[in-house]
C-alpha cells in the first residue's frame, strides 16, 4: 500500500511539474518576443534622435552662414 501511494505521488508530481514547465516555456517565449519588440523600438528611437541631431547641426550651420553673410 505504501508503495502504491508513493508511486501515485510520484506520478502526480511529475504531471504537475510538466504543467509548470510548459507554462515556463510559454512565458519565456513571450518574454523573448517582448524583448525583440523593445529592441526594434529602441532602434527606431535611436534613428529618430540621430535625425533630430543632424537637423539641429544643419540648422546651426545655416544660422552661422547667415550671420557671416550679415556681418560682411
mmCIF file of the N, C-alpha and C atoms, coordinates in Angstrom:
data_MODEL
# 
_entry.id   MODEL 
# 
loop_
_atom_site.group_PDB 
_atom_site.id 
_atom_site.type_symbol 
_atom_site.label_atom_id 
_atom_site.label_alt_id 
_atom_site.label_comp_id 
_atom_site.label_asym_id 
_atom_site.label_entity_id 
_atom_site.label_seq_id 
_atom_site.pdbx_PDB_ins_code 
_atom_site.Cartn_x 
_atom_site.Cartn_y 
_atom_site.Cartn_z 
_atom_site.occupancy 
_atom_site.B_iso_or_equiv 
_atom_site.pdbx_formal_charge 
_atom_site.auth_seq_id 
_atom_site.auth_comp_id 
_atom_site.auth_asym_id 
_atom_site.auth_atom_id 
_atom_site.pdbx_PDB_model_num 
ATOM 1   N N  . UNK A 1 1  ? 0.808  -1.188 0.000   1.00 0.00 ? 1  UNK A N  1 
ATOM 2   C CA . UNK A 1 1  ? 0.000  0.000  0.000   1.00 0.00 ? 1  UNK A CA 1 
ATOM 3   C C  . UNK A 1 1  ? 0.859  1.264  0.000   1.00 0.00 ? 1  UNK A C  1 
ATOM 4   N N  . UNK A 1 2  ? 1.893  1.283  0.812   1.00 0.00 ? 2  UNK A N  1 
ATOM 5   C CA . UNK A 1 2  ? 2.794  2.434  0.854   1.00 0.00 ? 2  UNK A CA 1 
ATOM 6   C C  . UNK A 1 2  ? 3.467  2.631  -0.500  1.00 0.00 ? 2  UNK A C  1 
ATOM 7   N N  . UNK A 1 3  ? 3.810  1.552  -1.117  1.00 0.00 ? 3  UNK A N  1 
ATOM 8   C CA . UNK A 1 3  ? 4.486  1.636  -2.403  1.00 0.00 ? 3  UNK A CA 1 
ATOM 9   C C  . UNK A 1 3  ? 3.540  2.245  -3.458  1.00 0.00 ? 3  UNK A C  1 
ATOM 10  N N  . UNK A 1 4  ? 2.289  1.875  -3.440  1.00 0.00 ? 4  UNK A N  1 
ATOM 11  C CA . UNK A 1 4  ? 1.312  2.403  -4.382  1.00 0.00 ? 4  UNK A CA 1 
ATOM 12  C C  . UNK A 1 4  ? 1.094  3.897  -4.135  1.00 0.00 ? 4  UNK A C  1 
ATOM 13  N N  . UNK A 1 5  ? 1.057  4.279  -2.874  1.00 0.00 ? 5  UNK A N  1 
ATOM 14  C CA . UNK A 1 5  ? 0.877  5.686  -2.530  1.00 0.00 ? 5  UNK A CA 1 
ATOM 15  C C  . UNK A 1 5  ? 2.077  6.515  -2.999  1.00 0.00 ? 5  UNK A C  1 
ATOM 16  N N  . UNK A 1 6  ? 3.266  6.005  -2.788  1.00 0.00 ? 6  UNK A N  1 
ATOM 17  C CA . UNK A 1 6  ? 4.477  6.696  -3.221  1.00 0.00 ? 6  UNK A CA 1 
ATOM 18  C C  . UNK A 1 6  ? 4.499  6.827  -4.744  1.00 0.00 ? 6  UNK A C  1 
ATOM 19  N N  . UNK A 1 7  ? 4.094  5.775  -5.430  1.00 0.00 ? 7  UNK A N  1 
ATOM 20  C CA . UNK A 1 7  ? 4.052  5.792  -6.889  1.00 0.00 ? 7  UNK A CA 1 
ATOM 21  C C  . UNK A 1 7  ? 3.029  6.821  -7.382  1.00 0.00 ? 7  UNK A C  1 
ATOM 22  N N  . UNK A 1 8  ? 1.874  6.861  -6.725  1.00 0.00 ? 8  UNK A N  1 
ATOM 23  C CA . UNK A 1 8  ? 0.841  7.824  -7.086  1.00 0.00 ? 8  UNK A CA 1 
ATOM 24  C C  . UNK A 1 8  ? 1.338  9.253  -6.875  1.00 0.00 ? 8  UNK A C  1 
ATOM 25  N N  . UNK A 1 9  ? 2.010  9.525  -5.769  1.00 0.00 ? 9  UNK A N  1 
ATOM 26  C CA . UNK A 1 9  ? 2.558  10.851 -5.508  1.00 0.00 ? 9  UNK A CA 1 
ATOM 27  C C  . UNK A 1 9  ? 3.616  11.229 -6.545  1.00 0.00 ? 9  UNK A C  1 
ATOM 28  N N  . UNK A 1 10 ? 4.418  10.257 -6.931  1.00 0.00 ? 10 UNK A N  1 
ATOM 29  C CA . UNK A 1 10 ? 5.450  10.491 -7.934  1.00 0.00 ? 10 UNK A CA 1 
ATOM 30  C C  . UNK A 1 10 ? 4.815  10.851 -9.285  1.00 0.00 ? 10 UNK A C  1 
ATOM 31  N N  . UNK A 1 11 ? 3.770  10.131 -9.657  1.00 0.00 ? 11 UNK A N  1 
ATOM 32  C CA . UNK A 1 11 ? 3.079  10.400 -10.923 1.00 0.00 ? 11 UNK A CA 1 
ATOM 33  C C  . UNK A 1 11 ? 2.430  11.783 -10.893 1.00 0.00 ? 11 UNK A C  1 
ATOM 34  N N  . UNK A 1 12 ? 1.762  12.110 -9.785  1.00 0.00 ? 12 UNK A N  1 
ATOM 35  C CA . UNK A 1 12 ? 1.127  13.424 -9.665  1.00 0.00 ? 12 UNK A CA 1 
ATOM 36  C C  . UNK A 1 12 ? 2.154  14.558 -9.700  1.00 0.00 ? 12 UNK A C  1 
ATOM 37  N N  . UNK A 1 13 ? 3.251  14.373 -9.022  1.00 0.00 ? 13 UNK A N  1 
ATOM 38  C CA . UNK A 1 13 ? 4.299  15.401 -9.011  1.00 0.00 ? 13 UNK A CA 1 
ATOM 39  C C  . UNK A 1 13 ? 4.879  15.590 -10.406 1.00 0.00 ? 13 UNK A C  1 
ATOM 40  N N  . UNK A 1 14 ? 5.061  14.501 -11.118 1.00 0.00 ? 14 UNK A N  1 
ATOM 41  C CA . UNK A 1 14 ? 5.584  14.594 -12.484 1.00 0.00 ? 14 UNK A CA 1 
ATOM 42  C C  . UNK A 1 14 ? 4.605  15.312 -13.395 1.00 0.00 ? 14 UNK A C  1 
ATOM 43  N N  . UNK A 1 15 ? 3.319  14.996 -13.265 1.00 0.00 ? 15 UNK A N  1 
ATOM 44  C CA . UNK A 1 15 ? 2.311  15.627 -14.105 1.00 0.00 ? 15 UNK A CA 1 
ATOM 45  C C  . UNK A 1 15 ? 2.242  17.129 -13.819 1.00 0.00 ? 15 UNK A C  1 
ATOM 46  N N  . UNK A 1 16 ? 2.244  17.501 -12.553 1.00 0.00 ? 16 UNK A N  1 
ATOM 47  C CA . UNK A 1 16 ? 2.192  18.909 -12.199 1.00 0.00 ? 16 UNK A CA 1 
ATOM 48  C C  . UNK A 1 16 ? 3.473  19.627 -12.588 1.00 0.00 ? 16 UNK A C  1 
ATOM 49  N N  . UNK A 1 17 ? 4.579  18.953 -12.477 1.00 0.00 ? 17 UNK A N  1 
ATOM 50  C CA . UNK A 1 17 ? 5.853  19.544 -12.886 1.00 0.00 ? 17 UNK A CA 1 
ATOM 51  C C  . UNK A 1 17 ? 5.872  19.816 -14.373 1.00 0.00 ? 17 UNK A C  1 
ATOM 52  N N  . UNK A 1 18 ? 5.297  18.921 -15.157 1.00 0.00 ? 18 UNK A N  1 
ATOM 53  C CA . UNK A 1 18 ? 5.218  19.123 -16.600 1.00 0.00 ? 18 UNK A CA 1 
ATOM 54  C C  . UNK A 1 18 ? 4.380  20.332 -16.950 1.00 0.00 ? 18 UNK A C  1 
ATOM 55  N N  . UNK A 1 19 ? 3.294  20.554 -16.244 1.00 0.00 ? 19 UNK A N  1 
ATOM 56  C CA . UNK A 1 19 ? 2.457  21.731 -16.491 1.00 0.00 ? 19 UNK A CA 1 
ATOM 57  C C  . UNK A 1 19 ? 3.223  23.002 -16.189 1.00 0.00 ? 19 UNK A C  1 
ATOM 58  N N  . UNK A 1 20 ? 3.966  22.995 -15.133 1.00 0.00 ? 20 UNK A N  1 
ATOM 59  C CA . UNK A 1 20 ? 4.770  24.165 -14.784 1.00 0.00 ? 20 UNK A CA 1 
ATOM 60  C C  . UNK A 1 20 ? 5.840  24.422 -15.818 1.00 0.00 ? 20 UNK A C  1 
ATOM 61  N N  . UNK A 1 21 ? 6.405  23.370 -16.333 1.00 0.00 ? 21 UNK A N  1 
ATOM 62  C CA . UNK A 1 21 ? 7.437  23.514 -17.352 1.00 0.00 ? 21 UNK A CA 1 
ATOM 63  C C  . UNK A 1 21 ? 6.850  24.113 -18.618 1.00 0.00 ? 21 UNK A C  1 
ATOM 64  N N  . UNK A 1 22 ? 5.667  23.668 -18.986 1.00 0.00 ? 22 UNK A N  1 
ATOM 65  C CA . UNK A 1 22 ? 5.014  24.218 -20.173 1.00 0.00 ? 22 UNK A CA 1 
ATOM 66  C C  . UNK A 1 22 ? 4.710  25.695 -19.971 1.00 0.00 ? 22 UNK A C  1 
ATOM 67  N N  . UNK A 1 23 ? 4.266  26.056 -18.796 1.00 0.00 ? 23 UNK A N  1 
ATOM 68  C CA . UNK A 1 23 ? 3.981  27.457 -18.505 1.00 0.00 ? 23 UNK A CA 1 
ATOM 69  C C  . UNK A 1 23 ? 5.239  28.302 -18.535 1.00 0.00 ? 23 UNK A C  1 
ATOM 70  N N  . UNK A 1 24 ? 6.311  27.756 -18.014 1.00 0.00 ? 24 UNK A N  1 
ATOM 71  C CA . UNK A 1 24 ? 7.586  28.464 -18.018 1.00 0.00 ? 24 UNK A CA 1 
ATOM 72  C C  . UNK A 1 24 ? 8.075  28.680 -19.441 1.00 0.00 ? 24 UNK A C  1 
ATOM 73  N N  . UNK A 1 25 ? 7.924  27.659 -20.269 1.00 0.00 ? 25 UNK A N  1 
ATOM 74  C CA . UNK A 1 25 ? 8.351  27.762 -21.661 1.00 0.00 ? 25 UNK A CA 1 
ATOM 75  C C  . UNK A 1 25 ? 7.533  28.815 -22.398 1.00 0.00 ? 25 UNK A C  1 
ATOM 76  N N  . UNK A 1 26 ? 6.236  28.837 -22.151 1.00 0.00 ? 26 UNK A N  1 
ATOM 77  C CA . UNK A 1 26 ? 5.369  29.829 -22.777 1.00 0.00 ? 26 UNK A CA 1 
ATOM 78  C C  . UNK A 1 26 ? 5.757  31.230 -22.330 1.00 0.00 ? 26 UNK A C  1 
ATOM 79  N N  . UNK A 1 27 ? 6.016  31.394 -21.052 1.00 0.00 ? 27 UNK A N  1 
ATOM 80  C CA . UNK A 1 27 ? 6.401  32.707 -20.527 1.00 0.00 ? 27 UNK A CA 1 
ATOM 81  C C  . UNK A 1 27 ? 7.742  33.151 -21.106 1.00 0.00 ? 27 UNK A C  1 
ATOM 82  N N  . UNK A 1 28 ? 8.671  32.224 -21.248 1.00 0.00 ? 28 UNK A N  1 
ATOM 83  C CA . UNK A 1 28 ? 9.977  32.567 -21.816 1.00 0.00 ? 28 UNK A CA 1 
ATOM 84  C C  . UNK A 1 28 ? 9.828  32.998 -23.273 1.00 0.00 ? 28 UNK A C  1 
ATOM 85  N N  . UNK A 1 29 ? 8.975  32.314 -24.009 1.00 0.00 ? 29 UNK A N  1 
ATOM 86  C CA . UNK A 1 29 ? 8.736  32.685 -25.399 1.00 0.00 ? 29 UNK A CA 1 
ATOM 87  C C  . UNK A 1 29 ? 8.114  34.059 -25.514 1.00 0.00 ? 29 UNK A C  1 
ATOM 88  N N  . UNK A 1 30 ? 7.166  34.354 -24.650 1.00 0.00 ? 30 UNK A N  1 
ATOM 89  C CA . UNK A 1 30 ? 6.522  35.671 -24.655 1.00 0.00 ? 30 UNK A CA 1 
ATOM 90  C C  . UNK A 1 30 ? 7.526  36.751 -24.262 1.00 0.00 ? 30 UNK A C  1 
ATOM 91  N N  . UNK A 1 31 ? 8.374  36.428 -23.309 1.00 0.00 ? 31 UNK A N  1 
ATOM 92  C CA . UNK A 1 31 ? 9.402  37.384 -22.887 1.00 0.00 ? 31 UNK A CA 1 
ATOM 93  C C  . UNK A 1 31 ? 10.381 37.685 -24.001 1.00 0.00 ? 31 UNK A C  1 
ATOM 94  N N  . UNK A 1 32 ? 10.765 36.667 -24.761 1.00 0.00 ? 32 UNK A N  1 
ATOM 95  C CA . UNK A 1 32 ? 11.693 36.870 -25.874 1.00 0.00 ? 32 UNK A CA 1 
ATOM 96  C C  . UNK A 1 32 ? 11.058 37.739 -26.951 1.00 0.00 ? 32 UNK A C  1 
ATOM 97  N N  . UNK A 1 33 ? 9.781  37.508 -27.229 1.00 0.00 ? 33 UNK A N  1 
ATOM 98  C CA . UNK A 1 33 ? 9.088  38.324 -28.228 1.00 0.00 ? 33 UNK A CA 1 
ATOM 99  C C  . UNK A 1 33 ? 9.009  39.774 -27.758 1.00 0.00 ? 33 UNK A C  1 
ATOM 100 N N  . UNK A 1 34 ? 8.763  39.966 -26.473 1.00 0.00 ? 34 UNK A N  1 
ATOM 101 C CA . UNK A 1 34 ? 8.696  41.315 -25.919 1.00 0.00 ? 34 UNK A CA 1 
ATOM 102 C C  . UNK A 1 34 ? 10.059 42.012 -26.020 1.00 0.00 ? 34 UNK A C  1 
ATOM 103 N N  . UNK A 1 35 ? 11.131 41.278 -25.741 1.00 0.00 ? 35 UNK A N  1 
ATOM 104 C CA . UNK A 1 35 ? 12.469 41.852 -25.838 1.00 0.00 ? 35 UNK A CA 1 
ATOM 105 C C  . UNK A 1 35 ? 12.802 42.222 -27.277 1.00 0.00 ? 35 UNK A C  1 
ATOM 106 N N  . UNK A 1 36 ? 12.380 41.396 -28.222 1.00 0.00 ? 36 UNK A N  1 
ATOM 107 C CA . UNK A 1 36 ? 12.621 41.701 -29.627 1.00 0.00 ? 36 UNK A CA 1 
ATOM 108 C C  . UNK A 1 36 ? 11.875 42.971 -30.028 1.00 0.00 ? 36 UNK A C  1 
ATOM 109 N N  . UNK A 1 37 ? 10.660 43.127 -29.553 1.00 0.00 ? 37 UNK A N  1 
ATOM 110 C CA . UNK A 1 37 ? 9.875  44.331 -29.846 1.00 0.00 ? 37 UNK A CA 1 
ATOM 111 C C  . UNK A 1 37 ? 10.534 45.559 -29.232 1.00 0.00 ? 37 UNK A C  1 
ATOM 112 N N  . UNK A 1 38 ? 11.031 45.414 -28.016 1.00 0.00 ? 38 UNK A N  1 
ATOM 113 C CA . UNK A 1 38 ? 11.696 46.530 -27.350 1.00 0.00 ? 38 UNK A CA 1 
ATOM 114 C C  . UNK A 1 38 ? 12.970 46.930 -28.100 1.00 0.00 ? 38 UNK A C  1 
ATOM 115 N N  . UNK A 1 39 ? 13.697 45.942 -28.608 1.00 0.00 ? 39 UNK A N  1 
ATOM 116 C CA . UNK A 1 39 ? 14.910 46.234 -29.366 1.00 0.00 ? 39 UNK A CA 1 
ATOM 117 C C  . UNK A 1 39 ? 14.571 46.982 -30.655 1.00 0.00 ? 39 UNK A C  1 
ATOM 118 N N  . UNK A 1 40 ? 13.511 46.562 -31.324 1.00 0.00 ? 40 UNK A N  1 
ATOM 119 C CA . UNK A 1 40 ? 13.088 47.248 -32.554 1.00 0.00 ? 40 UNK A CA 1 
ATOM 120 C C  . UNK A 1 40 ? 12.661 48.680 -32.243 1.00 0.00 ? 40 UNK A C  1 
ATOM 121 N N  . UNK A 1 41 ? 11.933 48.863 -31.162 1.00 0.00 ? 41 UNK A N  1 
ATOM 122 C CA . UNK A 1 41 ? 11.510 50.208 -30.754 1.00 0.00 ? 41 UNK A CA 1 
ATOM 123 C C  . UNK A 1 41 ? 12.721 51.084 -30.432 1.00 0.00 ? 41 UNK A C  1 
ATOM 124 N N  . UNK A 1 42 ? 13.705 50.506 -29.764 1.00 0.00 ? 42 UNK A N  1 
ATOM 125 C CA . UNK A 1 42 ? 14.911 51.257 -29.402 1.00 0.00 ? 42 UNK A CA 1 
ATOM 126 C C  . UNK A 1 42 ? 15.670 51.685 -30.650 1.00 0.00 ? 42 UNK A C  1 
ATOM 127 N N  . UNK A 1 43 ? 15.749 50.823 -31.650 1.00 0.00 ? 43 UNK A N  1 
ATOM 128 C CA . UNK A 1 43 ? 16.440 51.187 -32.892 1.00 0.00 ? 43 UNK A CA 1 
ATOM 129 C C  . UNK A 1 43 ? 15.707 52.312 -33.614 1.00 0.00 ? 43 UNK A C  1 
ATOM 130 N N  . UNK A 1 44 ? 14.374 52.255 -33.615 1.00 0.00 ? 44 UNK A N  1 
ATOM 131 C CA . UNK A 1 44 ? 13.589 53.321 -34.234 1.00 0.00 ? 44 UNK A CA 1 
ATOM 132 C C  . UNK A 1 44 ? 13.819 54.651 -33.510 1.00 0.00 ? 44 UNK A C  1 
ATOM 133 N N  . UNK A 1 45 ? 13.812 54.600 -32.191 1.00 0.00 ? 45 UNK A N  1 
ATOM 134 C CA . UNK A 1 45 ? 14.032 55.800 -31.386 1.00 0.00 ? 45 UNK A CA 1 
ATOM 135 C C  . UNK A 1 45 ? 15.428 56.356 -31.643 1.00 0.00 ? 45 UNK A C  1 
ATOM 136 N N  . UNK A 1 46 ? 16.413 55.476 -31.708 1.00 0.00 ? 46 UNK A N  1 
ATOM 137 C CA . UNK A 1 46 ? 17.788 55.908 -31.965 1.00 0.00 ? 46 UNK A CA 1 
ATOM 138 C C  . UNK A 1 46 ? 17.883 56.612 -33.328 1.00 0.00 ? 46 UNK A C  1 
ATOM 139 N N  . UNK A 1 47 ? 17.243 56.053 -34.338 1.00 0.00 ? 47 UNK A N  1 
ATOM 140 C CA . UNK A 1 47 ? 17.264 56.662 -35.673 1.00 0.00 ? 47 UNK A CA 1 
ATOM 141 C C  . UNK A 1 47 ? 16.602 58.037 -35.651 1.00 0.00 ? 47 UNK A C  1 
ATOM 142 N N  . UNK A 1 48 ? 15.499 58.168 -34.924 1.00 0.00 ? 48 UNK A N  1 
ATOM 143 C CA . UNK A 1 48 ? 14.809 59.459 -34.832 1.00 0.00 ? 48 UNK A CA 1 
ATOM 144 C C  . UNK A 1 48 ? 15.682 60.493 -34.132 1.00 0.00 ? 48 UNK A C  1 
ATOM 145 N N  . UNK A 1 49 ? 16.358 60.087 -33.076 1.00 0.00 ? 49 UNK A N  1 
ATOM 146 C CA . UNK A 1 49 ? 17.211 61.016 -32.338 1.00 0.00 ? 49 UNK A CA 1 
ATOM 147 C C  . UNK A 1 49 ? 18.374 61.462 -33.210 1.00 0.00 ? 49 UNK A C  1 
ATOM 148 N N  . UNK A 1 50 ? 18.981 60.513 -33.937 1.00 0.00 ? 50 UNK A N  1 
ATOM 149 C CA . UNK A 1 50 ? 20.082 60.878 -34.831 1.00 0.00 ? 50 UNK A CA 1 
ATOM 150 C C  . UNK A 1 50 ? 19.612 61.872 -35.891 1.00 0.00 ? 50 UNK A C  1 
ATOM 151 N N  . UNK A 1 51 ? 18.426 61.643 -36.413 1.00 0.00 ? 51 UNK A N  1 
ATOM 152 C CA . UNK A 1 51 ? 17.864 62.541 -37.417 1.00 0.00 ? 51 UNK A CA 1 
ATOM 153 C C  . UNK A 1 51 ? 17.656 63.943 -36.836 1.00 0.00 ? 51 UNK A C  1 
ATOM 154 N N  . UNK A 1 52 ? 17.157 64.008 -35.613 1.00 0.00 ? 52 UNK A N  1 
ATOM 155 C CA . UNK A 1 52 ? 16.939 65.303 -34.962 1.00 0.00 ? 52 UNK A CA 1 
ATOM 156 C C  . UNK A 1 52 ? 18.262 66.022 -34.710 1.00 0.00 ? 52 UNK A C  1 
ATOM 157 N N  . UNK A 1 53 ? 19.282 65.266 -34.323 1.00 0.00 ? 53 UNK A N  1 
ATOM 158 C CA . UNK A 1 53 ? 20.600 65.868 -34.078 1.00 0.00 ? 53 UNK A CA 1 
ATOM 159 C C  . UNK A 1 53 ? 21.167 66.419 -35.381 1.00 0.00 ? 53 UNK A C  1 
ATOM 160 N N  . UNK A 1 54 ? 21.070 65.641 -36.453 1.00 0.00 ? 54 UNK A N  1 
ATOM 161 C CA . UNK A 1 54 ? 21.567 66.104 -37.749 1.00 0.00 ? 54 UNK A CA 1 
ATOM 162 C C  . UNK A 1 54 ? 20.819 67.349 -38.209 1.00 0.00 ? 54 UNK A C  1 
ATOM 163 N N  . UNK A 1 55 ? 19.515 67.392 -37.986 1.00 0.00 ? 55 UNK A N  1 
ATOM 164 C CA . UNK A 1 55 ? 18.730 68.571 -38.354 1.00 0.00 ? 55 UNK A CA 1 
ATOM 165 C C  . UNK A 1 55 ? 19.171 69.787 -37.544 1.00 0.00 ? 55 UNK A C  1 
ATOM 166 N N  . UNK A 1 56 ? 19.471 69.578 -36.265 1.00 0.00 ? 56 UNK A N  1 
ATOM 167 C CA . UNK A 1 56 ? 19.935 70.683 -35.412 1.00 0.00 ? 56 UNK A CA 1 
ATOM 168 C C  . UNK A 1 56 ? 21.282 71.199 -35.889 1.00 0.00 ? 56 UNK A C  1 
ATOM 169 N N  . UNK A 1 57 ? 22.196 70.273 -36.241 1.00 0.00 ? 57 UNK A N  1 
ATOM 170 C CA . UNK A 1 57 ? 23.507 70.681 -36.754 1.00 0.00 ? 57 UNK A CA 1 
ATOM 171 C C  . UNK A 1 57 ? 23.353 71.465 -38.055 1.00 0.00 ? 57 UNK A C  1 
ATOM 172 N N  . UNK A 1 58 ? 22.496 71.013 -38.929 1.00 0.00 ? 58 UNK A N  1 
ATOM 173 C CA . UNK A 1 58 ? 22.269 71.699 -40.208 1.00 0.00 ? 58 UNK A CA 1 
ATOM 174 C C  . UNK A 1 58 ? 21.696 73.089 -39.973 1.00 0.00 ? 58 UNK A C  1 
ATOM 175 N N  . UNK A 1 59 ? 20.761 73.190 -39.060 1.00 0.00 ? 59 UNK A N  1 
ATOM 176 C CA . UNK A 1 59 ? 20.144 74.482 -38.760 1.00 0.00 ? 59 UNK A CA 1 
ATOM 177 C C  . UNK A 1 59 ? 21.184 75.435 -38.168 1.00 0.00 ? 59 UNK A C  1 
ATOM 178 N N  . UNK A 1 60 ? 22.016 74.920 -37.269 1.00 0.00 ? 60 UNK A N  1 
ATOM 179 C CA . UNK A 1 60 ? 23.046 75.763 -36.652 1.00 0.00 ? 60 UNK A CA 1 
ATOM 180 C C  . UNK A 1 60 ? 24.051 76.224 -37.713 1.00 0.00 ? 60 UNK A C  1 
ATOM 181 N N  . UNK A 1 61 ? 24.417 75.344 -38.629 1.00 0.00 ? 61 UNK A N  1 
ATOM 182 C CA . UNK A 1 61 ? 25.353 75.721 -39.690 1.00 0.00 ? 61 UNK A CA 1 
ATOM 183 C C  . UNK A 1 61 ? 24.743 76.801 -40.586 1.00 0.00 ? 61 UNK A C  1 
ATOM 184 N N  . UNK A 1 62 ? 23.465 76.650 -40.902 1.00 0.00 ? 62 UNK A N  1 
ATOM 185 C CA . UNK A 1 62 ? 22.780 77.646 -41.727 1.00 0.00 ? 62 UNK A CA 1 
ATOM 186 C C  . UNK A 1 62 ? 22.723 78.995 -41.015 1.00 0.00 ? 62 UNK A C  1 
ATOM 187 N N  . UNK A 1 63 ? 22.486 78.979 -39.708 1.00 0.00 ? 63 UNK A N  1 
ATOM 188 C CA . UNK A 1 63 ? 22.443 80.222 -38.942 1.00 0.00 ? 63 UNK A CA 1 
ATOM 189 C C  . UNK A 1 63 ? 23.821 80.893 -38.920 1.00 0.00 ? 63 UNK A C  1 
ATOM 190 N N  . UNK A 1 64 ? 24.882 80.076 -38.815 1.00 0.00 ? 64 UNK A N  1 
ATOM 191 C CA . UNK A 1 64 ? 26.239 80.635 -38.831 1.00 0.00 ? 64 UNK A CA 1 
ATOM 192 C C  . UNK A 1 64 ? 26.534 81.268 -40.189 1.00 0.00 ? 64 UNK A C  1 
ATOM 193 N N  . UNK A 1 65 ? 26.134 80.601 -41.268 1.00 0.00 ? 65 UNK A N  1 
ATOM 194 C CA . UNK A 1 65 ? 26.345 81.155 -42.615 1.00 0.00 ? 65 UNK A CA 1 
ATOM 195 C C  . UNK A 1 65 ? 25.582 82.479 -42.779 1.00 0.00 ? 65 UNK A C  1 
ATOM 196 N N  . UNK A 1 66 ? 24.355 82.500 -42.283 1.00 0.00 ? 66 UNK A N  1 
ATOM 197 C CA . UNK A 1 66 ? 23.558 83.716 -42.380 1.00 0.00 ? 66 UNK A CA 1 
ATOM 198 C C  . UNK A 1 66 ? 24.189 84.842 -41.568 1.00 0.00 ? 66 UNK A C  1 
ATOM 199 N N  . UNK A 1 67 ? 24.720 84.523 -40.391 1.00 0.00 ? 67 UNK A N  1 
ATOM 200 C CA . UNK A 1 67 ? 25.353 85.531 -39.555 1.00 0.00 ? 67 UNK A CA 1 
ATOM 201 C C  . UNK A 1 67 ? 26.623 86.049 -40.221 1.00 0.00 ? 67 UNK A C  1 
ATOM 202 N N  . UNK A 1 68 ? 27.394 85.170 -40.852 1.00 0.00 ? 68 UNK A N  1 
ATOM 203 C CA . UNK A 1 68 ? 28.602 85.576 -41.556 1.00 0.00 ? 68 UNK A CA 1 
ATOM 204 C C  . UNK A 1 68 ? 28.257 86.492 -42.731 1.00 0.00 ? 68 UNK A C  1 
ATOM 205 N N  . UNK A 1 69 ? 27.189 86.168 -43.431 1.00 0.00 ? 69 UNK A N  1 
ATOM 206 C CA . UNK A 1 69 ? 26.761 86.975 -44.569 1.00 0.00 ? 69 UNK A CA 1 
ATOM 207 C C  . UNK A 1 69 ? 26.304 88.359 -44.104 1.00 0.00 ? 69 UNK A C  1 
ATOM 208 N N  . UNK A 1 70 ? 25.586 88.397 -43.011 1.00 0.00 ? 70 UNK A N  1 
ATOM 209 C CA . UNK A 1 70 ? 25.123 89.677 -42.461 1.00 0.00 ? 70 UNK A CA 1 
ATOM 210 C C  . UNK A 1 70 ? 26.289 90.526 -41.955 1.00 0.00 ? 70 UNK A C  1 
ATOM 211 N N  . UNK A 1 71 ? 27.330 89.883 -41.452 1.00 0.00 ? 71 UNK A N  1 
ATOM 212 C CA . UNK A 1 71 ? 28.478 90.598 -40.888 1.00 0.00 ? 71 UNK A CA 1 
ATOM 213 C C  . UNK A 1 71 ? 29.303 91.256 -41.989 1.00 0.00 ? 71 UNK A C  1 
ATOM 214 N N  . UNK A 1 72 ? 29.237 90.764 -43.193 1.00 0.00 ? 72 UNK A N  1 
ATOM 215 C CA . UNK A 1 72 ? 30.045 91.317 -44.274 1.00 0.00 ? 72 UNK A CA 1 
ATOM 216 C C  . UNK A 1 72 ? 29.406 92.491 -44.835 1.00 0.00 ? 72 UNK A C  1 
# 
